[in-house]
Amino acid sequence: MVQIGLSAFIEIPHENRYRVHTFNFYVYPGSFGSVNVKFLCQASALEFLCRHNFDFNKFIYDGISYLNEEQEKVLCNEIEELSVATDAECDYDEITVQEISSKISEWLATAKNEDKLVLEKPPSVSDYVLHSQLRQRFPAIWTISVDRLHVQCAKITEEKKSIILKEHEMENERVLNSMLGFTRVFRLLVKHRKPIVGHNCFMDLMLMYDKFYRPLPVKYSQFKEDISRLFPFVFDTKSMSASMRKSYKETGLFENTTLSRLYAAFQRRFDLYQPAIIHGQEGSKYREAEALHEAGYDAFMTGSVFLRIAHLKAVVHLSFAEAQPLPFSHLFSIISPDMGRLNLIRASVNDINLLGSDSKSLRPEWLLVRSRKRSQPLKPMQLAGLFSAFGSVDIRPRSRQEALLAVGNWGCVRDILSSLSKHPHITVRKYNMWKHSPVVRSLLW
């Protein structure tokens, strides 16, 4: 997760208009104490971001930190116990800290209350770790950073230290809030219970759960229960548009349900009394130019598509005389059956239902592709070229001799089985778990 886009659509009463405030948040997992997240990057993902002018410097230098509840508890405990320095960091900097400690010990032997000592600050030790270590080792002093290069030690009385510690609690709270970062925005969204709209957003919700709430649960049912409690009004414009494709086949409106194509299709279409959308100052740059794959612009397109779909559903059966501007409360009542339904890609079902039982699969089972000769291993690129002529397919190699094939509809299955029944190099048949799964076969054996 590198960037989050939020667009807040605010209805202007009695004007059939919405003002949208759009924000881009660069997010970066800050490190502090034992909270030091490891993450992986895929080369193609970075290349994609480069092609769309992603600002990597801003991501790393200015990215907003975040914590989930588990990380927050760990950090709170460490701050309370002044144990933020990790074992690795302490081992690495112990010699440097010890050198400073020796100088302070010599000074304390003759120092009086309110006396001060300024020392050079070691660049290899973070401010928080340095102050925590010195204050722990020398209860009779208090330390502050004078500037980037120097630290000041002052000998103080117990009374003064108790006053400073109360102020220091506020400093700890500021540190925690800084580390919480975008999590505070997430908690505001949870608190205010507004409708949350995404496009193909199942993965987005899983990331939000894991990064800002709790580590993903083992059970899928637990995830559904938690997400529907955090965000009771979730809509997925990918799922909504896919469900309307058949009804609007002649117009081609939902022929392509990728976000940018869907947004462009609605821009070319006019519906009676469709609501107007105006940008607030934050999103003024989007008035004139597109910014595809910038998170904020994608959020704006998603909200726009959502409103147009809701309006279309509301007016489709109205005559010209009956049509009129419709408030969002009316639109919301029309689209409520779509609530909680999230699109799934490359799965046996079209969508999942956060608010109830999932639909049964209507898609065909896998096909098993085998090479007729052991001396001729399957080549994924050649298979992709061969099967692409039959429609949308996914190929997963299982060995040098076998591959699994997922297809989108039963017609595609019939065409493949019929056309390739006598292929000279491969055989294609319906996959049967009892016959073809190595795990099941080994258990039965």
C-alpha positions, 0 to 999 in steps of 0.5 A: 500500500503506497497511496490512498485516495479519498473523495468525499461527495457532499450533497447540496440540498435542493440543487441536484448537485454534489460538491466533491473534496478529493485527497491523496495520501501517500502512506509509508509504514514508519519504524519506531521501537520494535514496530519495524515493518518488512514489505515486498515489492514486485518489479512490475508493480514499481514499473507500473507506478513509474509509467504513471508518474508516481512520486517515490520520493514523496512516498518515502520522505513524506509518507504518512505512517499507520498502525493497526491495533496490535502494533499500537498496543506494542508501541504504547507498552514500549513508550510506557516502559521506556523500552523503545530501543530495539535489541539490535539498535541497542547492541549497535549503539551501546558503545556510543551511548556508554561514551556519553554516559561516562562523560555524564557520570564525571560531570554529575560527581560535582554538578549542582541542581540546575547545572547543565552540560551540553554534549555532541549528539551521536548521529547513529542514535535516534533522539528518542532512544538516546533520551530514553537511555540517558534518563533511565541510567541517570534518574537525577538528570533530564535531557533535551535536544538543543539542535540536530547536533547537540543534547543538553543534560540538566541536573534536577530535583525530584519535584521538578522531575515530576512536573516534567514527566507530566509534560513528557506524557503529552510528548509521548502522546504526540509520538503515538499520534504521529505513528498512528498517522492515517489510522486516525483517518480510518477511525474517523470513517468507521466512527461516522458510518458513511457509505463507503464506495470502491471499485473492485474493492475486495483487496482494498478492504482486506488491506485496510483491515490488516494495516489499520485495524487488526491482522487479517483473521484466519476465518473468512467468516470473521473478516466478513463479520468485522468489515460489515460492522466497521463499514455497514454500507459498502458498495462496489461499482464493479459488482453493480455495473456487472449486474447491469450488463445484460440489461444495457447490452444494446447500449454498450454502456457496461460492455467494459467495466474497468473504472476508467472506461466506465467513467468515460462511458457515463461522461458520453451519456446524458440522463434526465436530471442527472446530478451535477458534480463540482470539485472543491478546491482540493481537487481543482486540478481534476477539472481540466486534466485526467490523472488515471491511477492516481489514487485521488482521481480514481476515488473521484471517478468511483464516486462519480460512477456510483452516483450515475449508476444510482441515478440510472437505476432510479429513473430507468422506469420513469416516464418523461413527465414523472422524472425529477431531481432525486435526493440521495436518500431516494437513490440510496433506497434504490441501490440498497440491494447492491450493498455489501456485494463485492466483485471477485476476479478469477474466482468460482463465484462472481461476488461475495456478500458481506451481509449474508450468504454468498451466491453459489457458483455458476461458473464451470469447473477447471479443465485439465490440460496434459501433454501427450508426450513426456518428451514435450513439456507444456509451454505456458506462452504457447498455451495462452496463445492457443486458448485465447481464441476461445475467450477469457481464460486463466492458465496455472501450470501444475507441472511440466506435463500438466496445467489447470485451465479456468474459463469464464462460461460453459460455452467456452468449455464446450468449444475447447473440448470440441475443438481440441479433442484430437489435438496432436500434442495435448489432451483437455478434459474436465478436472476431477478432484478425486482423479486428478488431485495429487493430494487426494490420490495420495490420501486414498492410496 
